[in-house]
Amino acid sequence: MDLPGTGRRRIEILPPAEARKIAAGEVIDRPAALVREFLDNAIDCGASVCETVIEGGGIQRAEVIDDGSGMSREDLELCFETHATSKIRSLEDLNSAETLGFRGEALAAAAAVSRLEILSSEDGRGAWLLETGPGGSSETRLTRSSRVKGSSVRALRLFDTIPARKRFLKREGSEAQLCRQVFIEKALAFPALNFRFIQDGKLKCGFSPANSYKERFAQALLDRAEAVFLREIAAGGPGFSAVIVAGGPELYRSDRRQQYCFANGRRIQDFSLIQAFEYGLQHWFPNGTHPVGAVFIDIDPSLADFNIHPAKREARFHDPGAIHHAITSALGDYARRSFAVGAAFSGPVRAVSGNGGGTDAPSWFEGGAGGESVRRLALEALEDNPAPFPGFRVSDGAGAYVPANAAPSTENTGVHGAGVYGSGQGARGGGSPEGAAVSDAGRRFSPESGAAPGGRPRLAGRVFSLFILVEWADRLFIIDQHAAHERLLYDRVLAGKVPAQELLVPIPFATDGEEGDRFLEKERGAFSRLGIRIEGGGGSWRISALPESWKLSDTETVREILELRKSRENMAERWAATLSCHGAVKDGDYLDDGAALALAEAALRLPVPRCPHGRPIWKEISREDLFRAVRRIE
């Protein structure tokens, strides 16, 4: 368009070569992107072996060699053109595309920013070599060559013709590490394939075909000692299935770098799925630590859109809530079945020293001289949880107490929420989690121990104004009084045994918009069951009742309640954890002997011997270990 009165034009059409280089930056931003795209093509063509070779951090050379279907001369003549693809023929095909690539941009982008070489054979008898000019120039050569069936795709001297972009690359070592990370991600998603990674002429890592996602995860990311704590759980819902690999409480990290989400073989960045993974395992890991694992989703292509990001790092799901709920439910239920130990105390419930017993209204959130409230709560817990088994044995050396007279469970059909255990094949050739709920149930994450001791615990003392020492047969138990009390309170809150207390002066507050109003309206009944009464609407609300002895200020109370919106289906657990943490005895609080012993007995009987934040409640030391420590025995 000419500017009025000037005859000059500001808008120009970029030359095709320049436009290709700019567009290529959306797909190929560094060597790791070359590795990702070349591996995607290798896997799509049916390769059983994928070898990645890099030099100079992938800047000088990035190559993937496969034994897949290969390409003909006619295919090689077109494959590096923009939007050249064998994966789809029309827009409608996106609804059923099951390949990792489909846009036809990868080879074109690589040719635009490097020297591209492709050597390919369809039958192993003859081959063709394609060589493109530097930076997408029109200089191309296609010559006869030889190789076994498959393809070698090589990009040389990345960004040599675009110095401005090359300046933003990291050091060769850092770029090499990013290439290796992409390689590992592809290996995780396709455990049935053979992967090798060669850096500057040296084999850095290689993975032989694995039977399951769990096995490949251990191959790629863990050492042998850690691998024994991995579990594989199946989940599913309408139009999708999922395999979840998760480590037990002994296997944790200080960050989330070993948490992965995959959808139809692609690593995707999806906060809600990572959140679901963590929610499902919450309360089993100590504060500040994170579980390791991966979620592998196999979903009907019509229910997901992978076309919203040039590198397909993101996905949009038709019903993300269903996937989130399936993952959380499956992990939560599996954790309750498999991470908890059985009751350690097998003796009859007996009264301990002190006056009284239960009360009409459970007032164990209130403080009391000598810990009377703690004693009452512990007695209630003992009465509600009588010894369920006449004896105990260790199932398989992993330290779990199970009934001495119980046969191993063979149940494999339980459906809990959307999570289905022990069914379905692992996506993308990853084996099957079949029988996961059975084969893993006997190996629970708990301290290794012998048979459960008999008789009655004896209070042996206290240490550091926090730990209760209990002697029981030939074992010493060191019990964290805050964690134990917190867990008992937590279980009582979730059981709905915390009555609401009317407030003399209601707490008024306002929401931050319609989303907050909808949340409060929807969850009003759930709040009531948790001892919280909320009234109002239209942005103006008030809290008229709270659980007994709620100790936070008005501002903190409102914040805690509104924060529950982030917890989705875990709202009750989060509230119970908050309430119990503030109500439990603290470090330095003194408990009399009766209260301390009652709390210890209740703690040792807990089916889940961890506080709501995942910390262990007690530590067990055997007489033999103590004697060996002081060299009384060798």
N, C-alpha and C positions, 0 to 999 in steps of 0.2 A: 504494500500500500504506500503510495507516495504521500509525503507530508504536504498539506495545502500550501501553495504559493512557493514551494522550494524546489519541487521536482526531484528531491532526494528521498531515498528509501532506507529505512532502518532495519527492516526484517529481511534476513537472507536465509536460504536453504543451505544447511551444512553439506559439505561434500560427503558422499557415502562413506568413504574411508574414515573420516573424522567422526562421523556419527556412530560408526561401529565401535570405535575405540572408547567413546564416551559411554555408550550403552553397555559395553563389555565390563565396565567397572562395577555394574550392579551385580554381576555374576562372579567375576574373577577379581577379587580385591587383594589377594595375596596367594602365595603358593599353596596353602592349605585348601583353598577353594578349587585349585586345579586337581588336587588329590581327591577331594570329595566328588567332583563331577566325573572324573575318570573312573573312580571306583563304582559310582552309580551305574555308569554305562556297562562296566564289566559284569556287574551283578545282573543287570537287566538282560544281558545277552546269554545268560545261563552258565556262567563260569563256575567251575568247582574250585579253582585255584586263582587267587588274586595276589599278585606281587607288586608292592609299591617300592619304587626306587627314587631317591632324591639325592641331589648333590648341591652343595652350597646353600643349605636350608631350603631347597626346592626352587631357589631363584635361578640357579644355573641349569638345573634339570629336574623335572618332575614327571615321572613315568609310571604307568600302571600296565602290567603285563598279565594277560588272562588266557584261559583255554576255552573261551566261549565260542559262540557260533561264527564269529568272524564276519567280514564284509566283502562283497564282490567289488570288482573294478567300478561298476556303475554306482554302487553305494559310495565308494571313496570319492568319486568325482563330485558328489553332492553334499557329503556329510558335514563339511565345514562352512556351508552356506547358512545365512541367517534363517532361523526357523525351519531348518531341515530336520525332520524327525521321522522315525519309524514307529513311534508309539501311539500317535493318534492321527485321525484323518479329519475330524470336525470338532467343533466346540462341544457337541453332545458327548463325544467320547471321554471327556473329562469326568463324567459321572461314573464311568466304569474303569478308568485307568488304574491299573495295579502296579505299574512300573514306577521306579524311583524318579526317572526323568520323563518329560513329555513335551517340553517347550521347544526343543531344538535349538537351544542357545549355547550349550556348554562348549561344543567344539568350535562354533563360530566365535564365541567370546575368546577362547584360548588362542585361536588363529589371529585375532585382532590385536593381542597384546604380547605375543611371543612368536617363536618359530615352531610351528606344529609339524610333527612327523607321526604318521600312522602306518604301521606295517601290519597287514591283515591277510588271513587265509581262511577260506570256508571249509576246506577239505584236507589241508596239510600237504597237498601235492603241489600247489602253486600259490603264490602270494603276490600282493601288490604293495608298493611303497609310495605313500603320498607325502610330499614335502611342500609346505607353504612358505612364502616369502616372509621376511621380518615384519611384524606388526600389521599383518593383514594386507600386505601388498599383493598385487595381482600376479606375482611370480609364483607359479606352482608347477610341480613336476610329478608325474605319475609313471613309475617304472616298475618292471617286473622284478620280483625278488623271491625269497624262499623263507619259510618258517613253518612250524607245526600249526595245527588248527588253533585259531584264536587271534587275538589282536595285541599289539603293543602301541600304546598311545603316549607320545612324549612331547612335552612342552619345554623349549630351550630358551634361556636368556629372557626371563620374564621382565616386561616393562622396559626393555632396552630402548625402545622407540618412544617411551613416555617417561622421560627422566623425572618430571614433577611428581609422578605417582611412585616411582621407584624410591625416591627420597624418604617416603613415609613408611617403608618396610622396616621391620625390626632387624636386629642382628641375626646372622645366619643361624646361630644356636636357638634363638627364640622362634624363628620361623620354622625350623626343623621340629621343634617341640609341638608347635601347632599342627604341623602335618601329621605327626605321630598321633596326636589326639584324635584327629579326624579318622585316621586309620583304625584306631581302637574302637571308635564309635561304630564304624561299619562292621568291624569284627563282632562287636557285642550283638548287633541286630541280626547277624546271619551266622549263628554258631555252627551250622552244618558245613560251612565252607572252610577252605584252607587259606590262611592269610600269612603273608611274609612282608616284613618291612626292612628295607636295606637303605642305610644312610652312609653316604660317602664310601661305598664299597664294602661296608660291614653289615652283617645281619644283626639288627638291633633287637628284633622280637619276631616271633612266629607262633602261630596258633594252628595246631592240627584240628581237624573237625571234632566238634564237641557234641555230646548227646542231649544237651539242654542249655537253656539260657544261664542257669545257675553255674554249670560247669564252665561255660565260656566267660562269665563274669569273674569267676575265680582265676581262670587262666590269665586274664588280661589285667586284673587290678589288685589281686590279693596274693599274699604268700600262703604257703601250705597250711600253716598253723591257723590262719584266719579263715580259710575256706570252709572249715568244718562248721562254722556258725551261720552259713548261708542257708536260706530256705526258699522254696519256690511254691507260690500259691496261685491258684487259678481264680479268676473272677469273670463276670460277664453280664450282659444285658441285651436289650433289643438291638440287633444289628452289630454287635461288637463282642469280642472276647478279649481277655487280658491275662497275661502271665506276669506275676510280680516276683521279683527276686529281692529278698530283704535279709539283712544281717540281724542277728540277735543283739541283745543289750550289751554283750561283751565286745561287740564289734561296732565301734562308733568313731566319728571324726569331729573335729572342731569346726568344720565348715561343710558346705553342701556340694563340694566338688565331685564327690563320688555318688551323686544322685542323678539319674538319667531318666528321660522320658522318650519313648519311641512310639511312632504311629505309622503303621504299615511299613516298617523298616527304616523310617526316617527319624533322626534325632531332632526333636522339636524343643523350642523354648516355650514352656507353658507353665506359668506360675501356679495355676490352679491344680495341675496334676502333681507338682512337687508338694504343694500344700496338702493334697489328699494323701500322699505317701507319708508325710510327717504326721498328719492328724491320725491316721490309722495306727501309728505306733507311739502316739504321745502317751506320757506317763510311764514309759518303759525305759527311757533314756535320761541320764542325769542332765540337769540344767546346763545349757551352753554346749551341749553335744548334739550330734545329728546322726541318724541311721544312714547306712550305706545301702544302695540297691538301685533297682531300675524297674520301670513299668513299661511293658511291651504290649501295645494295643494293636489289635487286628480289627479294623473297622470296615464296614461296607463303604466303598468309595463314594457312593451317593450320599452318605451321611457326614462327609468331611470335605473341606475345601483346602487343598494344598497349594492353590494358585494365588495366594494372597501375599507371597513373599518371593522375590526373584530366586533366592537360594533355597526356597522351601523349608526355611527354619521355623516357620510358624504354621499353624493349622487352625481352621475354624470348624468346630463340631456342631452338628445339628442339635444335639442335646448334651452339652458339657456337664450339666448337673447329674445326669444319670451315670456318666463315666466316673465323675468325682465320688458319687455315693457308692458305686460298686467297689472302687478301690479302697475307700475308707472302711466300708463294712467288712470286706474280705480280710483286710489286714487286722482290723480291730478284733474281729471274731477269732482269727487264727492266733493272734497274740494272746488272747485270753485263754485259749485252749492249750497253747504250747509253751508260752514263756513262764507261766506260773508254776510254782511247785505245789505239790499236794500238801495237806496239813501236816505239820511236823509233830504236833502234840497229839498223842493218842490216849492219854489218860482221861478219866471222867472229869466233868466240870465240878469244881468244888468252890465253896465260898472262901474268900480270903479275909484276912483281918480287917476290921473296920466295921462301922455301923451301917445298918440299912442295906437295901438292895436297890431294886429299880424304883422309879418314881412315876407318877401318873403322866407328867410331862417331862420328856427327856431334857434335862437341863445340863447336859455334859459339855455344853459350850461355855458355861459359866465357870469361872475360877473357883477354887475352894481351898480351905486350909488343908495342907498336907496332900493335896491332889485328890480330894474326895470325888470331884466330877470325873477325873480321869479313871478312877477305880470303878465308878458306876458304868461308864462307857465300856470299859474293858469287860466287866461282868456281862453286860448286855451282849457284847460280841461273842463271848464264850457260850452264852446260852443259845444265841442264834446259830452258832456254828459248832455244834457238838461234833466230836470226832467221827468222821464219816466212815472210817474203815477200822476193822479190828486189828490190822497189822499193816506193815509197810515193807516194801522191798525196793531196791534200786533197779530200774528197768533195764538199763544197758550200759551202766558205767558213766552215764552223763550226769548223774546226781539228782535225778527226779524221783521223788517219793510217789509211788503208785500203789494201789491196793495189792496186798500179797496174794489175794485169792481172785484177782481179776485177770481175765484173758485179754491180750492186746485187742484193741478195737479194730474192727474191719469195716466200720461204717464209712461209706464213701459217697453218700448221696445227699449230704446235708446242704440245704440252700439257706443262706442267711442274708436277707436283703437281696441285693443283686449279685452277691458273691457266690460262685458255685465252686466247690472244692472237688479236686480229683477228677476233673473231666476236661475234655477238649485237648486238642493238639497245640503245641507251642507254635506261635506264628512264625512265618518265614523259615520253616525247617528247623526250629529250635528245640525239637524234642517235645516232651509233654510233661506237665506237672502232675500227671495222673498219679493218684495215690499220695499226693503231697501231704494231705491232712492226716494220712495214716502213717506213712513212713517217717514223718518228722515228729509226730506227736510224742513219741517216746523219748526224744532227745531234747529235753527242755533246757532252757538256759538257767542254770541254777548252780550253786556251789557243789562241788563233788563231795559226796558223803557216803557213809556206810548206811546200814539199816537204821531206821529211826530209833532213837533211844526210848527206853521205857521209864517207868517211875514218874516222879514229879520234879519239875525244875526247882532249883534252890537259889534264892537271891544271894549273890556272892559279893555285891557291892556296887559302887558307882565310880566313874572316873571322868575327869575333866568337866564336871557339872553338866554332862550331856548324855553319857553312855551308861546304860544299865548292864551290869554283868550278871549273867545267869549260868550256874553250873547245872548240867543235866547229864547224868550218867558219866560218860568219859569225854564230854564235850563242854567247851566254854563258848557261850554265845554273847557277843557284844552288840547290844541293841541301842540304836539311835532313838532316844525317847521322843524327840520332835517328829521324826519321820514316822514312827510307829503310831503315835497319837494322830498325826495328820491323816494317815491312811484309814484308820478306824473312823474318823470323822467323815472323810470323803465317802466311804462306803455307806455310812448312815445317810448322808445327804442324798446320794443317788437312790437309796431305798425309799426316799420320801418320808423320812422320819424326823425332819426338822420343821417344827411348827412356825408359822408366821407370827410376828409380834406387831400389833398395831402401833403406829407412830403417833405420838401426841401432836406433833407438827409435821404434816406431810412435806416431802421434799419436792419443790417444783423444778421443772427443767424444760428446755425446749430442744427439739430435734433440729438437724441441719438440712432438712428437706423432706420430700415425699418418700424417699427410700427409707429414711429412718422411721417415718410414721407407719409405713407398710410393715416394717420389721416388728415394731411394737404391737401392732394390731394382730399380726399373724401369730406371734409367740406369746400372747397374753396368757393363754392357758398353760403353756410350758413354764412361764415365769411363776404362775400361781403354785404349780407343783414343786417349785424350788424355794418356796417361802417368800416370794416377792409379789407384791400386789401393785399393779400399775394402772392408773386411771387417766382418762383424758383423751385427746386426739387433736388432729388438725395442727400439729406443731407445738401444742401446749399440753404438757403432761405433768403428773405428780406421782411420787412413790408414797403409798399410804401404809405399807407394811413391809417388813424385812425379817429375815431369819433371826432367831434368838441371838442376842449378844453380838450383833454385827458391829464391827469396831471401826470401820473407816469413816472419814468425814463425808459430808454431803457431796462435795465436789468429786471426791474419789469414788463414791458410790455410783454416781451418775456415769462417770467415765467407765467404770467396770461394767456396768449394765450395757451401755452402748457399744463397748468393745466386743460384747458377745455376738454382735452381728457378724463378725469375721469368722466365727467358729462354725457356722452352718449347723450340720447335724451333731456336732460335738459341743453344743452350747451347754448342755447339762454338765458334762464332764468338766468344762472350763470353769463354770460357776462353782461347782463342788470343790474343785482344786483351790480356787481363790478363797472360798469360805473356810475350808478346813485348814489352809495354811495360816490364816489370821487367827483361827480359833485354837490351834494346837499349842501345847506347852512349848516354851522356848528354851534355848540353850541357857543353862544356869537356873532354871526353875527347879525347885526341890520337890520331889515326890516322896511321901513316906513309904515305908517298906511294903505296906499292903497295896498301895496304888502302883508302886514300881513292879511288884511281882505280878499283879493282875495284868498290867500293861504288857509285861514281857510274855506271859502265857498267851495273851490274845495275839501278840505280834507273831509268835512262833506258829500259831495256827492259821495265820492269814494265807489264803490261797494265792494271793499276789503279794509277795514280800518286798514290795517297792512302794515308795511314796508316790503321790500323784504326779510328781515331776520326774520320776524315773530312777531316783537314787535307791540303792539297796537299803533295807531297814535293819538288817543284822548281818553280822559276820560270824562264821563258825570256825573254831579252832579245836582240833582234836587233842586229846591228852598225848597221843603219840607224837604229834607235830611239836607240841611244847617240849616234850622230853628230848626230842631230837634237836631242837633249837639250842638247848643248853647242854647238849652232849651227854645226857644221861643214858641215851641209847644211840647206837650208831646205825 
